[in-house]
Amino acid sequence: MNHEKLECYQRLVFVAEEIAKRVAKWPRGFSYLADQTKRAVISAVLNLSEGNGKRSSSAERKRFFQISMGSISEVSACIDLARTFGLIKRHESESLKSFLKLAYVKINALP
């Protein structure tokens, strides 16, 4: 599939893998944040791939990319909250957010 070749897609899948590993270790009282973080990263990946598969309308394609970028922003905020609550360390959050930022920039540059 064409979306699998995109660097931004590969970065988002990596972040999804890392998120899954980390949230599995969070205390039970933070399941709401774990669920929201997973949903947001899933949305980012799926909307990117769906937008990349849209060939009928560039406006529709761009709309899916914008939704993906919105979800990336949501994941970033979830990571900030996780760091605030002591669920992840600063260097982990900075690393994940750097991958998100690069994916965001790459998606924004897609035609």
C-alpha positions in Angstrom: 0.0 0.0 0.0 1.2 3.5 -0.8 0.7 5.0 2.6 3.2 2.5 4.1 6.0 4.2 2.1 5.4 7.6 3.7 7.9 8.6 6.3 5.2 10.3 8.3 3.2 7.1 8.4 6.2 5.1 9.6 6.8 7.7 12.3 3.3 7.6 13.5 3.3 3.8 13.6 6.5 3.9 15.7 4.8 6.4 18.1 1.8 4.1 18.3 4.0 1.2 19.2 5.8 3.2 21.9 2.5 4.6 23.3 1.1 1.1 23.5 4.1 -0.1 25.5 4.0 2.8 27.9 0.3 3.0 28.6 0.2 -0.7 29.4 2.3 0.1 32.5 0.2 3.1 33.7 -1.7 2.6 37.0 -5.3 1.7 36.7 -6.6 5.1 37.7 -5.2 6.6 34.5 -7.1 4.3 32.1 -9.1 7.2 30.8 -5.9 8.9 29.7 -4.4 5.7 28.3 -7.6 5.1 26.2 -7.7 8.7 24.9 -4.0 8.6 24.0 -4.4 5.3 22.1 -7.5 6.5 20.3 -5.8 9.7 19.3 -2.7 8.0 17.9 -4.9 5.5 16.1 -6.9 8.3 14.6 -3.7 10.0 13.4 -2.5 6.8 11.6 -5.9 5.9 10.1 -6.8 9.3 8.8 -3.3 9.7 7.2 -3.7 6.4 5.5 -7.2 7.0 4.4 -6.4 10.5 3.1 -3.4 9.1 1.1 -5.8 6.6 -0.5 -8.2 9.3 -1.7 -7.6 10.1 -5.3 -10.9 11.5 -6.3 -10.7 14.9 -4.7 -7.7 16.9 -3.4 -9.9 18.7 -1.0 -11.2 15.5 0.6 -7.6 14.2 0.7 -6.5 17.3 2.5 -9.4 17.1 5.0 -8.2 13.6 6.1 -4.7 15.0 6.5 -6.0 17.9 8.6 -7.8 15.4 10.8 -4.6 13.4 11.2 -2.7 16.5 12.2 -5.4 17.4 14.7 -5.0 13.9 16.2 -1.3 14.4 16.4 -1.8 17.6 18.4 -4.1 15.6 20.7 -1.5 12.9 21.2 1.1 15.6 22.0 -1.2 17.0 24.7 -1.8 13.5 26.1 1.9 13.1 26.4 2.2 16.4 28.2 -0.5 15.3 30.7 1.2 11.9 31.2 4.5 13.7 32.0 2.6 16.1 34.3 1.1 13.1 36.2 4.5 11.4 36.4 3.5 8.6 34.1 6.4 9.1 31.7 9.8 10.8 32.0 10.7 14.1 30.4 13.2 12.6 28.0 10.6 10.0 26.9 8.0 12.7 26.2 10.5 14.9 24.3 11.5 12.0 22.1 7.9 11.0 21.3 6.9 14.6 20.7 9.9 15.0 18.3 8.6 12.1 16.2 5.1 13.6 16.3 6.4 17.0 15.2 8.3 15.6 12.2 5.2 13.5 11.2 3.0 16.7 11.5 5.4 18.7 9.3 5.6 15.9 6.7 1.8 15.5 6.5 1.3 19.2 6.2 3.7 19.1 3.1 1.8 16.3 1.3 0.1 17.4 -1.9 
